[in-house]
Amino acid sequence: MSQLDKFNFYISTKISIDDSVYHLSDDNMQQTFNNIGYYKTSSFVDYYSSSNAISNVFSLPFIFNRLEMITKKFPSFNIFSCYLFASS
């Protein structure tokens, strides 16, 4: 039976925040992948307003040509010719 050899992904999720939501840090998210032995990832959470955040998780190297829901916090890999920003 064949096995999955490589898995490339980019996941971006908008989160509504209130007092019941645990505020994740970038390190919390990254540690989750490290704990399962998947080190070729990058992740971060951008709390772009008092009631909203966007979490981004993606495999490295970054190979995608379409990005949605990114903010100014999205890291530059020196491969983008333009940036798209989420409006708050």
Stockholm file with secondary structure:
# STOCKHOLM 1.0

chainA/1-88         MSQLDKFNFYISTKISIDDSVYHLSDDNMQQTFNNIGYYKTSSFVDYYSSSNAISNVFSLPFIFNRLEMITKKFPSFNIFSCYLFASS
#=GR chainA/1-88 SS CCCCCCCCCEEEEEEECCTTSCCCCHHHHHHHHHHTTCCSEEEEEEEEETTEEEEEEEESSCCCSCCCSCCTTSCCCSCCSSCCCCCC
#=GC SS_cons        CCCCCCCCCEEEEEEECCTTSCCCCHHHHHHHHHHTTCCSEEEEEEEEETTEEEEEEEESSCCCSCCCSCCTTSCCCSCCSSCCCCCC
//
